[in-house]
């Protein structure tokens, strides 16, 4: 199964200087997913990872790392599904960002798990047909 890797995990791996032990487990899991050719991303995640890197040299390094990954295509129906699941969650009292719900919609269409440290996705998964990826170690 493919795993759509969220911004939080990519940022740990590509932007942090000295990861904590718990973060290293996540980075190791991402490395394993990459070796297995299971890690995927979408354009909005790519944009989020690159946003906020003011140093042009560091920006280029992170950009080059991400160039190894094709983006899962986002189609019109994904935006409609993102709006639908936004409404489902909101009705249940669960708030989230438009990008989060787009991630959910694309992951569901592609039958991909989501790998994230963002606890909001745990709340979304209570109301949506989402699979969250957990590290195999740790």
Rosetta silent file (secondary structure, phi, psi, omega in degrees, C-alpha in Angstrom):
SEQUENCE: XXXXXXXXXXXXXXXXXXXXXXXXXXXXXXXXXXXXXXXXXXXXXXXXXXXXXXXXXXXXXXXXXXXXXXXXXXXXXXXXXXXXXXXXXXXXXXXXXXXXXXXXXXXXXXXXXXXXXXXXXXXXXXXXXXXXXXXXXX
SCORE:     score description
SCORE:     0.000 S_00000001
   1 L     0.000  136.193  175.592    0.000    0.000    0.000 S_00000001
   2 L   -72.627  155.386 -178.733    1.203    3.482   -0.849 S_00000001
   3 E  -128.901  117.085  177.719    1.608    5.960    1.978 S_00000001
   4 E   -81.458  113.673 -175.448    0.874    9.651    1.483 S_00000001
   5 E   -89.663  125.116 -177.837    3.447   11.396    3.657 S_00000001
   6 L   -81.268  164.212 -179.196    2.234   14.622    5.262 S_00000001
   7 H   -51.467  -41.401 -174.797    4.198   17.833    5.672 S_00000001
   8 H   -60.077  -37.966 -178.478    4.978   17.173    9.338 S_00000001
   9 H   -76.611  -44.415  176.821    6.969   14.028    8.567 S_00000001
  10 H   -58.177  -41.117 -178.771    8.808   15.461    5.543 S_00000001
  11 H   -63.326  -40.964  176.341    9.745   18.493    7.643 S_00000001
  12 H   -58.087  -44.530 -174.657   11.207   16.303   10.374 S_00000001
  13 H   -75.739  -35.843 -170.409   13.329   14.466    7.830 S_00000001
  14 H  -106.436  -15.785 -174.037   14.397   17.360    5.614 S_00000001
  15 H  -118.846  -22.971 -177.998   14.424   20.472    7.778 S_00000001
  16 L   -79.105  141.152  179.814   15.340   19.486   11.337 S_00000001
  17 L   -83.403  -50.545 -177.003   18.996   19.616   12.339 S_00000001
  18 L  -128.849   93.380 -178.724   19.020   17.328   15.384 S_00000001
  19 L   -69.656  147.526  173.671   15.973   15.084   15.693 S_00000001
  20 L   -75.034  166.573 -176.984   14.912   13.742   19.080 S_00000001
  21 H   -56.783  -43.473 -179.757   14.805    9.956   19.569 S_00000001
  22 H   -65.265  -37.273  177.373   11.040    9.806   18.963 S_00000001
  23 H   -68.190  -34.953 -179.312   11.437   11.900   15.807 S_00000001
  24 H   -63.272  -34.007  176.719   14.225    9.616   14.591 S_00000001
  25 H   -60.728  -41.803  179.140   11.796    6.682   14.638 S_00000001
  26 H   -67.179  -41.294  178.676    9.545    8.626   12.255 S_00000001
  27 H   -64.529  -41.897  177.882   12.474    9.563   10.024 S_00000001
  28 H   -62.783  -39.210  178.505   13.625    5.928    9.930 S_00000001
  29 H   -64.885  -42.845  177.068   10.097    4.859    8.977 S_00000001
  30 H   -60.317  -43.529  178.203   10.022    7.415    6.159 S_00000001
  31 H   -58.668  -40.769  178.715   13.385    6.112    4.934 S_00000001
  32 H   -66.129  -42.559  177.880   11.986    2.581    4.921 S_00000001
  33 H   -61.951  -38.495  178.132    8.883    3.683    2.996 S_00000001
  34 H   -64.888  -45.810  178.605   11.131    5.404    0.451 S_00000001
  35 H   -60.013  -35.274  179.869   13.262    2.250    0.064 S_00000001
  36 L   -82.485   -0.062 -178.444   10.086    0.248   -0.472 S_00000001
  37 L    60.000   35.008 -178.572    8.919    2.808   -3.080 S_00000001
  38 L  -106.404  -16.663 -177.062    5.728    3.352   -1.068 S_00000001
  39 E   -77.827  128.254  177.624    6.149    7.020   -0.044 S_00000001
  40 E  -133.469  165.165  175.700    4.120    9.491   -2.114 S_00000001
  41 E  -145.524  174.163  175.721    3.128   13.141   -1.827 S_00000001
  42 L  -124.114  159.971 -177.198    0.871   15.717   -3.400 S_00000001
  43 H   -51.839  -45.570  179.700    1.664   19.189   -4.705 S_00000001
  44 H   -61.763  -32.277  176.183    0.185   21.073   -1.735 S_00000001
  45 H   -69.279  -43.026  176.441    2.376   19.053    0.664 S_00000001
  46 H   -55.058  -46.114 -179.914    5.417   19.817   -1.506 S_00000001
  47 H   -62.163  -44.647 -179.782    4.508   23.520   -1.296 S_00000001
  48 H   -62.276  -41.525 -179.697    4.045   23.402    2.490 S_00000001
  49 H   -62.533  -42.174 -176.910    7.398   21.692    3.023 S_00000001
  50 H   -77.853  -23.217 -179.832    9.218   24.272    0.899 S_00000001
  51 L   -68.349  141.236  176.976    7.376   27.257    2.374 S_00000001
  52 L    83.258   14.452  173.930    9.173   29.012    5.176 S_00000001
  53 L  -104.235   93.466 -173.388   12.714   28.052    4.151 S_00000001
  54 L   -72.543  -25.517 -179.123   14.257   31.516    3.850 S_00000001
  55 L   -78.056  114.956 -177.821   17.793   30.339    3.027 S_00000001
  56 H   -57.500  -35.787 -179.926   17.950   29.866   -0.792 S_00000001
  57 H   -67.724  -44.814  178.635   20.647   27.195   -0.527 S_00000001
  58 H   -65.380  -39.558  176.834   18.668   25.133    2.007 S_00000001
  59 H   -56.581  -46.728 -179.499   15.510   25.641   -0.109 S_00000001
  60 H   -62.703  -41.157 -179.998   17.333   24.166   -3.142 S_00000001
  61 H   -62.412  -47.893 -179.405   18.589   21.174   -1.150 S_00000001
  62 H   -65.112  -42.682  179.046   15.095   20.342    0.153 S_00000001
  63 H   -58.679  -43.366  179.909   13.575   20.969   -3.290 S_00000001
  64 H   -65.212  -37.837  176.235   16.075   18.570   -4.889 S_00000001
  65 H   -61.100  -43.501 -177.190   15.272   15.872   -2.322 S_00000001
  66 H   -73.046  -21.899 -179.795   11.565   16.188   -3.093 S_00000001
  67 L   -63.121  -17.508  178.667   12.139   16.114   -6.872 S_00000001
  68 L   -71.054  -12.440 -175.131   12.694   12.359   -6.563 S_00000001
  69 L  -113.908  127.409  171.334    8.968   11.980   -5.888 S_00000001
  70 L   -76.881  149.133  175.491    6.164   12.404   -8.381 S_00000001
  71 E   -82.689  138.805  168.726    3.011   13.973   -7.017 S_00000001
  72 L   -62.589  137.863 -179.448   -0.134   11.898   -6.906 S_00000001
  73 L   -68.316  142.660  174.477   -2.481   13.606   -9.348 S_00000001
  74 L  -109.520  126.566 -178.955   -5.242   15.734   -7.903 S_00000001
  75 L  -113.507  168.787 -178.329   -8.427   15.786   -9.946 S_00000001
  76 H   -51.818  -42.678 -178.766  -11.580   17.878   -9.774 S_00000001
  77 H   -61.514  -27.970  178.650  -13.403   15.155   -7.840 S_00000001
  78 H   -65.962  -39.362  178.850  -10.753   15.330   -5.092 S_00000001
  79 H   -66.825  -38.715  178.036  -11.628   18.959   -4.374 S_00000001
  80 H   -66.830  -41.829  177.881  -15.319   18.060   -4.245 S_00000001
  81 H   -66.601  -37.843  177.342  -14.609   15.123   -1.937 S_00000001
  82 H   -60.248  -41.941  177.575  -12.420   17.344    0.254 S_00000001
  83 H   -65.529  -40.451  179.933  -15.352   19.739    0.631 S_00000001
  84 H   -62.846  -47.335 -177.789  -17.704   16.849    1.407 S_00000001
  85 H   -71.579  -28.834  170.882  -15.461   15.378    4.118 S_00000001
  86 H   -56.893  -48.409 -178.407  -14.881   18.877    5.519 S_00000001
  87 H   -65.007  -40.357  177.583  -18.658   19.128    5.926 S_00000001
  88 H   -59.235  -49.766 -177.488  -18.919   15.641    7.454 S_00000001
  89 H   -67.434  -41.992 -179.552  -16.248   16.430   10.025 S_00000001
  90 H   -60.849  -39.625  178.233  -17.533   19.909   10.755 S_00000001
  91 H   -61.096  -29.971  179.034  -20.998   18.479   11.434 S_00000001
  92 L   -89.528    3.775  178.853  -19.342   16.212   14.016 S_00000001
  93 L    85.616   14.162 -178.719  -17.541   19.196   15.604 S_00000001
  94 L  -103.867  119.720  179.464  -14.155   18.403   14.053 S_00000001
  95 L   -97.498  155.004  176.506  -12.337   21.345   12.481 S_00000001
  96 L  -168.196  170.726 -178.981   -9.484   21.155   10.008 S_00000001
  97 L   -85.280  159.228  177.912   -7.697   22.932    7.194 S_00000001
  98 H   -62.466  -37.287  178.219   -8.653   22.732    3.552 S_00000001
  99 H   -64.862  -42.059  178.229   -5.270   21.163    2.757 S_00000001
 100 H   -57.269  -44.466 -177.936   -5.823   18.485    5.409 S_00000001
 101 H   -72.830  -27.399  173.235   -9.136   17.526    3.858 S_00000001
 102 H   -67.856  -41.111  175.664   -7.594   17.518    0.380 S_00000001
 103 H   -58.095  -45.706  178.943   -4.956   15.112    1.713 S_00000001
 104 H   -59.515  -47.578 -177.158   -7.773   12.939    3.080 S_00000001
 105 H   -62.030  -45.891 -179.224   -9.675   12.982   -0.223 S_00000001
 106 H   -66.353  -42.755  179.210   -6.633   12.094   -2.338 S_00000001
 107 H   -61.272  -42.324 -179.788   -5.532    9.384    0.084 S_00000001
 108 H   -65.448  -42.270 -178.998   -8.995    7.812    0.068 S_00000001
 109 H   -65.040  -36.201 -178.519   -9.225    7.850   -3.743 S_00000001
 110 L   -91.608    4.170 -176.555   -5.786    6.261   -4.088 S_00000001
 111 L    51.481   45.920  179.748   -6.341    3.818   -1.188 S_00000001
 112 L  -108.490  143.206  171.871   -3.242    5.245    0.472 S_00000001
 113 E   -77.706  160.385  178.058   -2.547    5.470    4.179 S_00000001
 114 E  -111.356  128.549  178.074   -1.562    8.863    5.620 S_00000001
 115 E  -108.357  112.170 -174.941    1.701    9.192    7.562 S_00000001
 116 L  -151.574  160.355  170.134    1.588   12.259    9.781 S_00000001
 117 L  -105.401   -1.014 -178.594    2.320   13.533   13.259 S_00000001
 118 L   -75.668  112.470 -176.670   -0.655   15.904   13.057 S_00000001
 119 L   -64.491  -18.988  178.016   -3.161   14.689   15.667 S_00000001
 120 H   -57.553  -34.345 -177.917   -6.023   16.282   13.700 S_00000001
 121 H   -65.869  -28.954  174.913   -5.900   13.308   11.317 S_00000001
 122 H   -63.128  -40.087  177.529   -6.753   10.973   14.209 S_00000001
 123 H   -67.813  -41.451  178.807   -9.945   12.999   14.676 S_00000001
 124 H   -61.578  -41.849 -175.616  -10.728   12.932   10.944 S_00000001
 125 H   -63.860  -20.563  177.271  -10.236    9.153   10.841 S_00000001
 126 L   -68.872  -22.177 -174.411  -13.005    8.713   13.427 S_00000001
 127 L  -120.180   -7.157 -177.028  -15.501   10.004   10.849 S_00000001
 128 L  -125.049  162.834  178.145  -13.902    9.149    7.499 S_00000001
 129 L   -85.873   70.445 -177.312  -12.709    5.999    5.782 S_00000001
 130 L  -113.666  146.357  170.063   -9.033    6.831    6.387 S_00000001
 131 L  -113.943  128.795  176.997   -6.086    4.653    7.223 S_00000001
 132 E  -101.641  133.673 -179.705   -3.294    6.231    9.228 S_00000001
 133 L   -85.569  131.565  177.270    0.199    4.787    8.859 S_00000001
 134 L  -113.278  142.725  176.189    2.049    3.995   12.084 S_00000001
 135 L   -58.591  143.403 -178.037    5.784    3.348   12.327 S_00000001
 136 L   -77.896  -20.867  178.207    6.616   -0.334   12.533 S_00000001
 137 L  -117.101  151.361  175.664    9.254    0.274   15.223 S_00000001
 138 L    98.357    0.000    0.000    8.936    2.332   18.386 S_00000001
